[in-house]
Amino acid sequence: MTVSIVIAVKNWQKNLEECLTACQALDFSDFQILILPDIPLPRHLSDPRVKVIPTGAVSPAKKRDIALGYARGEILAFIDDDTYPPKDWLKYAVENFKDENIAAVGGPAITPESDSTRQRASGIVYSSFLVSGKFAYRYVPKKKNEVDDYPSCNLLVRKSIMEQLGGFKTNFWPGEDTKLCLDITKKLGKKIIYDPKVLIYHHRRPLFLPHLRQIASYALHRGYFVKRFPETSLRISYFLPTLFLFGLIVGLILSLALPFIKVIYLLSLILYFLSVCISSMNKEPRLAPFVFLGIIMTHLTYGLFFIKGLLVKKLKEENENYNLLSAVRYG
């Protein structure tokens, strides 16, 4: 079985170099690597397995759709340029495709030990039950299972499935993967499998501002997708940060007027901070303060921008005249 690894990127940088080097070292017999930058890369890549396809300033989803025309693999392996796989990544992934009903396979994106203190703290925030809940399997290995929505930073899809669907067919970023997975499971009735052995390493956005910008973008799109793709986005777990934010504001107002509400409000806050404190404990005590603040700020940021997503009539990337060159940030 041949695999085409697809890497959408803006330009050459050290993360892409690390990703490419790891892909070239994979313990797998037949694969190609398709790199899709905005403009030609500033260096020559002599490996015949690697093909560079300059695309112009288009969205990552559009780049991956362009890759369809160049892919010779039966499987398309989508990864981000700030990730890198271990040697057995493809070997474990391909095993799943022996079942014809399985259209796609995803695996956890683990924070590498080489990341900085604030990056590793960001990874712990993401993997915390208080932040990701039952979706923590996206960041740490959990039990093998069938899923209906999975991130495209580590997602392998049959080429025949992508051709049936006509590709991602969207400019959403992030969220292009939510649409694709919905098309796979609902339109085609096929399965997406989460396999903990199909793991990659994913460099995190450091706490606090870069991490929170990413959270804001996730929340904005998820809030909007509640209306666009309710089958996988209209879930109570996505509303919890907003309910928390609402409770903070309303509880504060009521506690100023009603003494018994004040007691309940303060006890609730103590319980919340205690839960966050427990979730912040890890093998590296020096990370705990970053994680503690990171969880709280993640809740507040997600809660606020989720509301914005619920209220917005249309996301800007749906505008055909939207300038992707200045607005799309990835890599």
HELIX and SHEET records of a PDB file:
HELIX    1   1 LYS A   14  GLN A   24  1                                  11    
HELIX    2   2 PRO A   60  ALA A   67  1                                   8    
HELIX    3   3 TRP A   89  ASN A   96  1                                   8    
HELIX    4   4 THR A  117  SER A  127  1                                  11    
HELIX    5   5 PHE A  129  SER A  132  1                                   4    
HELIX    6   6 GLY A  133  ARG A  138  5                                   6    
HELIX    7   7 LYS A  159  LEU A  165  1                                   7    
HELIX    8   8 GLU A  176  LEU A  182  1                                   7    
HELIX    9   9 ASP A  183  LYS A  187  3                                   5    
HELIX   10  10 LEU A  209  ARG A  228  1                                  20    
HELIX   11  11 PRO A  230  SER A  233  1                                   4    
HELIX   12  12 ILE A  236  ALA A  257  1                                  22    
HELIX   13  13 PRO A  259  SER A  280  1                                  22    
HELIX   14  14 PRO A  285  LEU A  287  5                                   3    
HELIX   15  15 ALA A  288  LEU A  311  1                                  24    
HELIX   16  16 LYS A  316  GLU A  318  5                                   3    
HELIX   17  17 LEU A  324  ALA A  327  1                                   4    
SHEET    1   A 8 VAL A  50  VAL A  52  0                                        
SHEET    2   A 8 PHE A  31  LEU A  36  1                                        
SHEET    3   A 8 VAL A   3  ALA A   8  1                                        
SHEET    4   A 8 ILE A  75  ASP A  80  1                                        
SHEET    5   A 8 ASN A 154  ARG A 158 -1                                        
SHEET    6   A 8 ILE A 102  GLY A 106 -1                                        
SHEET    7   A 8 LYS A 191  TYR A 194  1                                        
SHEET    8   A 8 ASN A 145  VAL A 147 -1                                        
SHEET    1   B 3 THR A  83  TYR A  84  0                                        
SHEET    2   B 3 ILE A 200  HIS A 202 -1                                        
SHEET    3   B 3 ALA A 109  ILE A 110  1                                        
END                                                                             
